Amino acid sequence: MTLSSAHPGPHAPALDLGGRTALVTGAAGGIGRACALRLAAAGAKVRAVDRDAAGLDALAERATGLAGTVEPHVLDLTDLDAAEHAAAGTDVLVNNAGIQLVRPIEEFPPEVFHTVLTVMLEAPFRLIRGALPHMYGQGWGRIVNVSSVHGLRASAYKAAYVAAKHGLEGLSKTAALEGAPHGVTSNCVNPAYVRTPLVERQITDQARAHGIPEERVVSEVLLQDSALKRLIEPEEVAEAVAYLCGPHASFVTGTSLVLDGGWTAH
């Protein structure tokens, strides 16, 4: 008997989030937009959270005709009470929103450091806090924290971003331990550089910090440590998020799904 004639393995079940409510932060663009569309395609009712009202409206229009729906929810995540309130009643929570500033520590504005930690660590805590009562009550929930390779590795000139992502890793693991008896999983997705406006906007700052022309930033800074010499696409990250929400990932919790093109293999 050849391998090709052996009985095939069980087919992985398709993602069906019909009847589920998902909340995605930073949903107006990039990874968040891709995640919102992927979860809506699986039938979820998606609360799309962002401070970019026009971007959310464009997202909702793009989602027309999908199995689920996208509902724009304009919110600045520095309003922590509002963030926690927005998460009430959600079955799936995707903490994705992020901001970035590239500066040496001695030049890094303390107020920006504070804002980055608020949006990327304290807000996820408050969102998880708001979502858990409903998840615990029904015995099912999925928390996916969009971390980064910078949640596992540091880079120069990114003190706030690296600190926030490292903190998010710990928060995610704590939520996994507490949520396990209640049917709630919590995981991180850790991409390397993704083709998003957030990455595109930092090229100028990277060129300044490293003292090189902007055209050399992608190859010499962004992709220097990656074995695969390309940016990852937002839709690839969204598929990883979808996997963690599916029934075939019910035993996956407290871990980090690394999509770094070989960066951490060094």
Residue frames as qw, qx, qy, qz and C-alpha x, y, z in Angstrom:
[[0.000, 0.889, 0.458, 0.000, 0.00, 0.00, 0.00],
 [0.409, 0.350, -0.022, 0.843, 1.39, 3.38, -0.98],
 [0.106, -0.304, -0.436, 0.841, 1.00, 6.46, 1.13],
 [0.252, 0.053, -0.262, -0.930, -1.24, 7.98, -1.50],
 [0.533, -0.224, -0.682, -0.449, -3.74, 5.12, -1.22],
 [0.242, -0.182, -0.779, 0.548, -3.95, 5.17, 2.57],
 [0.144, -0.782, -0.605, -0.050, -7.08, 6.41, 4.25],
 [0.168, 0.599, -0.059, 0.780, -7.01, 10.19, 4.44],
 [0.213, -0.151, -0.631, 0.731, -6.93, 11.85, 7.81],
 [0.028, 0.735, 0.638, -0.228, -9.96, 13.60, 9.24],
 [0.253, 0.607, 0.260, 0.707, -10.90, 16.79, 7.46],
 [0.195, -0.168, -0.409, 0.875, -10.41, 19.88, 9.60],
 [0.090, 0.741, 0.658, -0.095, -13.81, 21.45, 10.30],
 [0.227, 0.567, 0.202, 0.766, -14.49, 24.76, 8.64],
 [0.124, -0.127, -0.452, 0.874, -14.69, 27.80, 10.89],
 [0.234, -0.605, -0.603, -0.464, -18.32, 28.50, 11.71],
 [0.165, -0.111, -0.480, 0.854, -18.92, 31.46, 14.01],
 [0.311, -0.462, -0.498, -0.665, -22.60, 31.82, 13.24],
 [0.594, -0.688, -0.389, -0.153, -24.37, 33.20, 16.30],
 [0.671, -0.350, -0.200, 0.622, -21.09, 34.40, 17.83],
 [0.061, 0.995, 0.037, 0.074, -20.13, 38.00, 18.55],
 [0.771, -0.003, -0.036, 0.636, -16.52, 39.00, 17.93],
 [0.074, -0.984, -0.001, 0.162, -14.77, 42.22, 18.86],
 [0.768, 0.210, 0.091, 0.599, -11.71, 43.32, 16.89],
 [0.200, -0.884, -0.030, 0.421, -9.70, 46.39, 17.89],
 [0.157, -0.553, 0.502, 0.646, -7.75, 48.44, 15.38],
 [0.600, 0.336, 0.725, 0.030, -10.22, 47.19, 12.81],
 [0.385, 0.831, 0.076, -0.394, -10.14, 50.09, 10.34],
 [0.501, 0.742, -0.431, -0.115, -6.97, 48.93, 8.59],
 [0.122, 0.566, -0.807, 0.120, -4.16, 46.42, 8.32],
 [0.179, 0.029, -0.973, 0.140, -4.34, 43.25, 10.41],
 [0.276, 0.254, 0.629, -0.681, -7.50, 44.34, 12.23],
 [0.565, 0.383, -0.158, -0.713, -9.38, 44.91, 8.99],
 [0.466, 0.249, -0.812, -0.248, -8.31, 41.50, 7.67],
 [0.037, -0.055, -0.918, 0.391, -9.37, 39.83, 10.94],
 [0.422, 0.303, 0.376, -0.768, -12.75, 41.54, 10.98],
 [0.612, 0.361, -0.381, -0.592, -13.47, 40.43, 7.41],
 [0.354, 0.186, -0.916, -0.027, -12.28, 36.86, 8.07],
 [0.095, 0.148, 0.836, -0.521, -14.43, 36.46, 11.17],
 [0.516, 0.368, 0.152, -0.758, -17.44, 38.03, 9.44],
 [0.524, 0.318, -0.655, -0.441, -16.91, 35.61, 6.54],
 [0.241, 0.014, -0.954, 0.177, -17.18, 32.80, 9.12],
 [0.362, -0.569, -0.671, -0.307, -20.57, 34.15, 10.20],
 [0.381, -0.387, -0.509, 0.667, -19.66, 36.24, 13.22],
 [0.032, -0.942, -0.264, -0.203, -21.29, 39.48, 14.19],
 [0.656, 0.051, -0.169, 0.734, -18.16, 41.64, 14.40],
 [0.193, -0.956, -0.146, 0.164, -17.87, 44.73, 16.55],
 [0.672, 0.395, 0.008, 0.626, -15.20, 46.65, 14.66],
 [0.396, -0.862, -0.152, 0.278, -13.47, 49.01, 17.08],
 [0.582, 0.183, 0.101, 0.786, -11.23, 51.88, 15.96],
 [0.079, -0.661, -0.230, 0.710, -10.97, 55.64, 16.30],
 [0.014, -0.207, 0.541, 0.815, -11.00, 55.99, 12.48],
 [0.543, 0.404, 0.496, -0.544, -14.67, 56.43, 11.65],
 [0.558, 0.595, -0.305, -0.491, -14.15, 56.68, 7.89],
 [0.183, 0.382, -0.901, -0.095, -12.03, 53.53, 7.88],
 [0.317, 0.113, 0.867, -0.366, -14.70, 51.65, 9.81],
 [0.602, 0.516, 0.201, -0.575, -17.40, 52.76, 7.39],
 [0.462, 0.553, -0.596, -0.353, -15.29, 51.51, 4.47],
 [0.037, -0.199, 0.970, -0.133, -14.79, 48.20, 6.29],
 [0.486, 0.284, 0.657, -0.501, -18.52, 47.77, 6.88],
 [0.612, 0.582, -0.128, -0.520, -19.20, 48.43, 3.21],
 [0.292, 0.478, -0.811, -0.169, -16.54, 45.89, 2.21],
 [0.196, -0.064, 0.935, -0.290, -18.19, 43.29, 4.46],
 [0.654, 0.265, 0.111, -0.699, -21.53, 43.53, 2.65],
 [0.800, 0.295, -0.402, -0.333, -22.59, 40.11, 1.46],
 [0.222, 0.336, -0.874, 0.272, -20.50, 38.09, 3.93],
 [0.516, -0.339, -0.784, -0.060, -22.12, 35.44, 6.10],
 [0.391, -0.559, -0.506, 0.527, -21.77, 37.66, 9.16],
 [0.086, 0.934, 0.227, 0.260, -21.86, 41.37, 9.76],
 [0.513, 0.035, -0.244, 0.822, -19.49, 44.19, 10.69],
 [0.209, -0.901, -0.371, -0.086, -20.76, 46.88, 13.03],
 [0.389, 0.520, -0.233, 0.724, -18.55, 50.01, 13.29],
 [0.573, -0.747, -0.304, 0.146, -17.79, 51.10, 16.84],
 [0.340, 0.713, -0.206, 0.577, -15.80, 54.33, 17.03],
 [0.720, -0.688, -0.074, 0.048, -13.69, 54.24, 20.18],
 [0.262, 0.735, -0.515, 0.355, -10.39, 55.62, 21.42],
 [0.830, -0.183, -0.512, 0.124, -8.84, 52.85, 23.51],
 [0.260, 0.242, -0.483, 0.800, -7.28, 55.35, 25.89],
 [0.573, -0.310, 0.117, -0.749, -10.83, 55.58, 27.26],
 [0.141, 0.188, -0.962, 0.137, -10.36, 52.43, 29.32],
 [0.412, 0.197, 0.664, -0.593, -13.81, 52.37, 30.91],
 [0.655, 0.468, -0.076, -0.588, -15.43, 52.57, 27.47],
 [0.389, 0.409, -0.805, -0.185, -13.15, 49.80, 26.19],
 [0.102, -0.034, 0.939, -0.327, -14.17, 47.45, 29.00],
 [0.529, 0.361, 0.422, -0.642, -17.84, 48.26, 28.45],
 [0.554, 0.499, -0.393, -0.539, -17.53, 47.61, 24.69],
 [0.246, 0.300, -0.919, -0.064, -16.26, 44.07, 25.31],
 [0.484, 0.014, 0.680, -0.551, -19.29, 42.96, 27.32],
 [0.779, 0.350, 0.334, -0.398, -21.13, 40.07, 25.70],
 [0.482, 0.641, -0.529, -0.276, -18.41, 39.10, 23.24],
 [0.986, -0.065, 0.152, -0.035, -17.57, 35.47, 22.44],
 [0.800, 0.208, 0.084, 0.556, -14.36, 36.21, 20.53],
 [0.156, -0.960, 0.048, 0.227, -11.97, 39.01, 21.42],
 [0.772, 0.321, 0.072, 0.543, -9.11, 40.02, 19.11],
 [0.304, -0.876, 0.028, 0.372, -6.78, 42.54, 20.73],
 [0.737, 0.374, 0.272, 0.494, -5.01, 44.01, 17.75],
 [0.126, 0.975, 0.065, 0.174, -4.79, 47.81, 18.01],
 [0.747, -0.305, 0.015, 0.590, -1.26, 49.17, 18.11],
 [0.200, 0.977, -0.066, 0.042, 0.80, 52.31, 17.70],
 [0.858, -0.013, 0.026, 0.513, 4.50, 52.74, 17.10],
 [0.078, 0.978, -0.191, 0.028, 7.25, 55.29, 17.55],
 [0.889, 0.116, -0.108, 0.430, 10.90, 54.60, 16.72],
 [0.000, -0.901, 0.248, -0.356, 13.30, 56.58, 18.92],
 [0.498, 0.207, -0.682, 0.495, 16.33, 55.91, 21.13],
 [0.477, -0.578, -0.626, 0.214, 15.35, 55.62, 24.79],
 [0.336, -0.370, -0.219, 0.838, 17.00, 58.90, 25.73],
 [0.109, 0.039, -0.282, -0.952, 14.90, 60.67, 23.07],
 [0.230, -0.396, -0.849, -0.264, 11.67, 58.73, 23.62],
 [0.285, -0.413, 0.062, -0.863, 8.89, 61.07, 24.83],
 [0.071, 0.006, 0.881, -0.468, 7.56, 59.77, 28.16],
 [0.545, 0.267, 0.289, -0.740, 4.01, 60.73, 27.23],
 [0.663, 0.339, -0.501, -0.441, 4.19, 58.57, 24.10],
 [0.236, 0.179, -0.934, 0.198, 5.58, 55.65, 26.12],
 [0.308, 0.130, 0.667, -0.666, 2.58, 56.00, 28.43],
 [0.646, 0.344, -0.036, -0.681, 0.11, 56.11, 25.54],
 [0.527, 0.318, -0.753, -0.233, 1.61, 53.05, 23.86],
 [0.096, 0.041, -0.928, 0.357, 1.38, 51.03, 27.08],
 [0.441, 0.218, 0.438, -0.753, -2.18, 52.24, 27.62],
 [0.680, 0.374, -0.226, -0.589, -3.42, 51.27, 24.15],
 [0.641, 0.356, -0.665, -0.142, -1.42, 48.06, 23.74],
 [0.345, 0.064, -0.868, 0.351, -1.39, 46.57, 27.25],
 [0.175, 0.136, 0.606, -0.764, -3.80, 48.24, 29.64],
 [0.597, 0.200, -0.126, -0.767, -6.64, 48.39, 27.10],
 [0.594, 0.098, -0.769, -0.215, -6.32, 44.66, 26.29],
 [0.142, -0.054, -0.839, 0.523, -6.51, 43.95, 30.03],
 [0.356, 0.213, 0.355, -0.837, -9.68, 46.00, 30.32],
 [0.621, 0.208, -0.433, -0.619, -11.18, 44.40, 27.19],
 [0.457, 0.036, -0.887, 0.057, -10.45, 40.91, 28.51],
 [0.035, 0.113, 0.696, -0.708, -11.90, 41.92, 31.86],
 [0.492, 0.224, 0.082, -0.837, -15.06, 43.09, 30.14],
 [0.630, 0.210, -0.583, -0.468, -15.40, 39.99, 27.98],
 [0.199, 0.180, -0.941, 0.205, -14.74, 37.24, 30.51],
 [0.430, 0.069, 0.618, -0.655, -18.01, 37.29, 32.49],
 [0.759, 0.352, -0.057, -0.545, -20.01, 36.42, 29.37],
 [0.536, 0.422, -0.726, -0.089, -17.43, 33.87, 28.18],
 [0.022, -0.177, 0.887, -0.426, -17.35, 32.20, 31.60],
 [0.569, 0.132, 0.409, -0.701, -21.13, 32.21, 31.81],
 [0.826, 0.367, -0.120, -0.411, -21.52, 30.23, 28.60],
 [0.822, -0.283, 0.475, 0.134, -18.46, 28.04, 29.07],
 [0.725, 0.350, 0.359, 0.471, -16.78, 29.11, 25.82],
 [0.070, 0.972, -0.033, -0.224, -14.62, 31.97, 24.63],
 [0.799, 0.236, 0.123, 0.540, -11.65, 32.78, 22.43],
 [0.150, -0.942, 0.106, 0.282, -9.13, 35.51, 23.19],
 [0.793, 0.292, 0.158, 0.510, -6.53, 36.18, 20.51],
 [0.236, -0.881, 0.073, 0.404, -3.91, 38.81, 21.21],
 [0.707, 0.641, -0.007, 0.298, -2.09, 40.08, 18.15],
 [0.577, -0.687, 0.200, 0.393, 1.39, 40.29, 19.57],
 [0.453, 0.835, -0.306, -0.056, 4.52, 40.39, 17.44],
 [0.827, 0.192, -0.342, 0.402, 7.92, 38.87, 17.02],
 [0.123, 0.540, -0.356, 0.753, 8.75, 41.80, 19.29],
 [0.743, -0.511, 0.074, -0.425, 6.81, 40.03, 22.02],
 [0.978, -0.138, 0.022, 0.157, 9.59, 37.44, 21.90],
 [0.684, 0.096, 0.047, 0.722, 12.59, 39.46, 20.75],
 [0.117, -0.843, -0.146, 0.504, 13.67, 43.06, 21.25],
 [0.574, 0.532, 0.214, 0.585, 14.77, 45.61, 18.69],
 [0.338, -0.223, -0.162, 0.900, 16.61, 48.84, 19.28],
 [0.077, -0.025, -0.135, -0.988, 14.66, 52.11, 19.32],
 [0.516, -0.336, -0.545, -0.570, 11.29, 50.50, 20.14],
 [0.049, 0.136, -0.765, 0.628, 11.22, 50.64, 23.93],
 [0.523, 0.053, 0.331, -0.784, 7.47, 51.21, 24.29],
 [0.775, 0.215, -0.355, -0.477, 6.33, 48.76, 21.60],
 [0.544, 0.216, -0.797, 0.150, 8.62, 45.96, 22.80],
 [0.088, -0.099, 0.710, -0.692, 7.65, 46.54, 26.44],
 [0.639, 0.092, 0.142, -0.750, 3.94, 46.48, 25.57],
 [0.783, 0.217, -0.489, -0.318, 4.18, 43.32, 23.50],
 [0.356, 0.190, -0.844, 0.354, 6.23, 41.49, 26.14],
 [0.296, -0.018, 0.569, -0.767, 3.59, 42.48, 28.69],
 [0.726, 0.155, -0.147, -0.653, 0.81, 41.30, 26.38],
 [0.593, 0.201, -0.779, -0.037, 2.44, 37.86, 26.22],
 [0.111, 0.046, -0.816, 0.566, 2.27, 37.57, 30.01],
 [0.488, 0.107, 0.265, -0.824, -1.28, 38.86, 30.17],
 [0.714, 0.193, -0.455, -0.496, -2.34, 36.32, 27.54],
 [0.476, 0.117, -0.855, 0.169, -0.80, 33.42, 29.45],
 [0.125, 0.020, 0.665, -0.736, -2.44, 34.51, 32.70],
 [0.627, 0.162, 0.006, -0.762, -5.82, 34.71, 30.95],
 [0.648, 0.187, -0.694, -0.252, -5.21, 31.20, 29.56],
 [0.255, 0.052, -0.871, 0.417, -4.58, 29.74, 33.01],
 [0.283, 0.146, 0.512, -0.797, -7.59, 31.43, 34.55],
 [0.609, 0.258, -0.154, -0.734, -9.86, 30.73, 31.60],
 [0.274, 0.210, -0.919, -0.189, -9.08, 27.03, 31.11],
 [0.109, 0.201, 0.909, -0.349, -11.63, 25.73, 33.64],
 [0.374, 0.549, 0.361, -0.655, -14.29, 27.86, 31.92],
 [0.668, 0.468, 0.544, 0.199, -13.74, 26.76, 28.31],
 [0.216, 0.970, -0.043, -0.105, -11.90, 29.98, 27.39],
 [0.819, 0.041, 0.126, 0.558, -8.61, 29.91, 25.50],
 [0.002, 0.975, -0.091, -0.203, -6.14, 32.77, 25.23],
 [0.808, 0.039, 0.291, 0.510, -3.27, 32.88, 22.77],
 [0.015, -0.774, 0.211, 0.597, -0.95, 35.27, 20.99],
 [0.777, 0.528, 0.239, 0.246, -0.25, 35.52, 17.27],
 [0.419, -0.719, 0.234, 0.502, 3.28, 36.75, 16.61],
 [0.711, 0.640, 0.181, 0.228, 3.93, 38.03, 13.10],
 [0.515, -0.182, 0.139, 0.826, 7.11, 39.65, 11.88],
 [0.081, 0.365, -0.069, -0.925, 6.73, 42.80, 9.79],
 [0.395, 0.536, 0.746, -0.018, 3.30, 42.91, 8.14],
 [0.195, 0.254, 0.408, 0.855, 2.41, 44.93, 5.07],
 [0.163, -0.788, -0.584, 0.112, 0.35, 47.53, 6.94],
 [0.110, 0.885, 0.035, 0.451, 0.24, 51.33, 7.25],
 [0.627, -0.767, 0.130, 0.043, 1.82, 50.97, 10.72],
 [0.799, -0.155, 0.309, 0.492, 4.93, 49.44, 9.16],
 [0.489, 0.610, 0.272, 0.560, 4.99, 51.84, 6.23],
 [0.153, -0.951, -0.061, -0.262, 4.81, 54.85, 8.56],
 [0.666, -0.691, 0.197, 0.200, 7.86, 53.79, 10.54],
 [0.819, 0.326, 0.123, 0.456, 10.23, 53.61, 7.57],
 [0.194, 0.836, -0.098, 0.504, 11.17, 57.28, 7.88],
 [0.553, -0.758, 0.266, -0.223, 11.80, 56.93, 11.61],
 [0.938, -0.149, 0.226, 0.217, 13.86, 53.78, 11.05],
 [0.649, 0.573, 0.017, 0.500, 15.97, 55.53, 8.42],
 [0.091, -0.865, 0.200, -0.451, 16.63, 58.40, 10.82],
 [0.747, -0.595, 0.268, -0.123, 17.43, 56.14, 13.78],
 [0.905, -0.060, 0.303, 0.293, 19.79, 53.92, 11.81],
 [0.118, -0.741, 0.329, 0.574, 21.31, 56.68, 9.69],
 [0.350, 0.020, 0.796, 0.493, 20.47, 55.08, 6.33],
 [0.301, 0.056, -0.353, -0.884, 18.31, 56.09, 3.33],
 [0.682, 0.065, 0.364, -0.631, 14.64, 55.10, 3.45],
 [0.790, 0.354, -0.357, -0.350, 14.98, 52.78, 0.44],
 [0.428, 0.344, -0.811, 0.201, 17.38, 50.59, 2.43],
 [0.446, -0.322, 0.521, -0.653, 15.17, 50.20, 5.50],
 [0.909, 0.021, -0.006, -0.416, 13.08, 47.22, 4.34],
 [0.865, 0.288, -0.395, 0.110, 16.03, 45.04, 3.32],
 [0.435, 0.403, -0.564, 0.574, 18.58, 46.15, 5.92],
 [0.225, -0.249, 0.551, -0.764, 16.39, 46.69, 8.98],
 [0.748, -0.038, 0.148, -0.646, 12.91, 45.17, 8.67],
 [0.960, 0.170, -0.138, -0.175, 13.93, 41.94, 6.96],
 [0.159, 0.698, -0.677, 0.171, 17.46, 41.63, 8.27],
 [0.306, -0.300, 0.842, -0.329, 16.66, 38.84, 10.74],
 [0.806, 0.235, 0.301, -0.453, 14.00, 37.08, 8.68],
 [0.472, -0.140, 0.797, 0.350, 14.89, 33.95, 6.72],
 [0.368, 0.607, 0.655, 0.258, 11.98, 34.65, 4.38],
 [0.243, -0.210, 0.068, 0.945, 12.75, 37.97, 2.73],
 [0.143, -0.461, -0.513, -0.710, 9.27, 39.40, 2.37],
 [0.323, -0.151, 0.384, -0.852, 6.62, 41.13, 4.42],
 [0.070, 0.291, 0.951, -0.082, 3.77, 38.98, 5.68],
 [0.215, -0.354, -0.434, -0.800, 0.30, 39.90, 4.43],
 [0.401, -0.191, 0.408, -0.798, -2.52, 40.90, 6.80],
 [0.839, 0.008, -0.221, -0.498, -4.70, 38.09, 5.46],
 [0.653, 0.181, -0.708, 0.199, -2.09, 35.52, 6.52],
 [0.007, 0.160, -0.651, 0.742, -2.26, 36.80, 10.09],
 [0.621, -0.060, 0.091, -0.776, -6.06, 36.75, 9.95],
 [0.813, 0.067, -0.531, -0.230, -5.98, 33.06, 9.01],
 [0.403, 0.132, -0.758, 0.496, -3.87, 32.33, 12.08],
 [0.302, -0.090, 0.412, -0.855, -6.40, 34.20, 14.21],
 [0.764, 0.019, -0.226, -0.604, -9.23, 32.22, 12.59],
 [0.650, 0.129, -0.743, 0.089, -7.42, 28.95, 13.31],
 [0.150, 0.088, -0.714, 0.678, -7.23, 29.79, 17.02],
 [0.492, 0.008, 0.229, -0.840, -10.97, 30.48, 17.06],
 [0.696, 0.118, -0.531, -0.470, -11.86, 27.16, 15.44],
 [0.893, -0.336, 0.096, -0.285, -12.86, 23.84, 17.04],
 [0.913, 0.208, -0.227, 0.268, -9.64, 22.17, 15.94],
 [0.336, 0.486, -0.415, 0.691, -7.66, 24.57, 18.18],
 [0.615, -0.668, -0.166, -0.384, -9.64, 23.94, 21.36],
 [0.867, -0.385, -0.115, 0.295, -6.56, 22.44, 23.09],
 [0.537, 0.336, -0.051, 0.772, -4.31, 25.34, 22.10],
 [0.292, -0.917, -0.183, -0.203, -4.03, 27.89, 24.88],
 [0.548, -0.788, 0.166, 0.224, -1.39, 29.93, 26.68],
 [0.719, -0.060, 0.407, 0.561, 0.93, 29.86, 23.72],
 [0.128, 0.738, -0.187, -0.635, 2.27, 32.05, 20.92],
 [0.777, 0.428, 0.433, 0.160, 1.69, 31.18, 17.27],
 [0.279, -0.641, 0.308, 0.645, 4.80, 32.56, 15.59],
 [0.658, 0.654, 0.339, 0.153, 4.60, 33.84, 12.00],
 [0.238, -0.877, 0.201, 0.367, 8.05, 35.37, 11.78],
 [0.689, 0.690, -0.221, -0.028, 9.58, 33.92, 8.61],
 [0.875, 0.086, -0.292, 0.377, 12.31, 32.25, 10.65],
 [0.002, -0.820, 0.248, -0.515, 13.33, 35.30, 12.69],
 [0.601, -0.616, 0.391, -0.327, 13.36, 33.48, 16.05],
 [0.990, 0.094, -0.053, 0.089, 15.11, 30.44, 14.54],
 [0.405, 0.701, -0.412, 0.419, 18.42, 32.30, 14.87]]
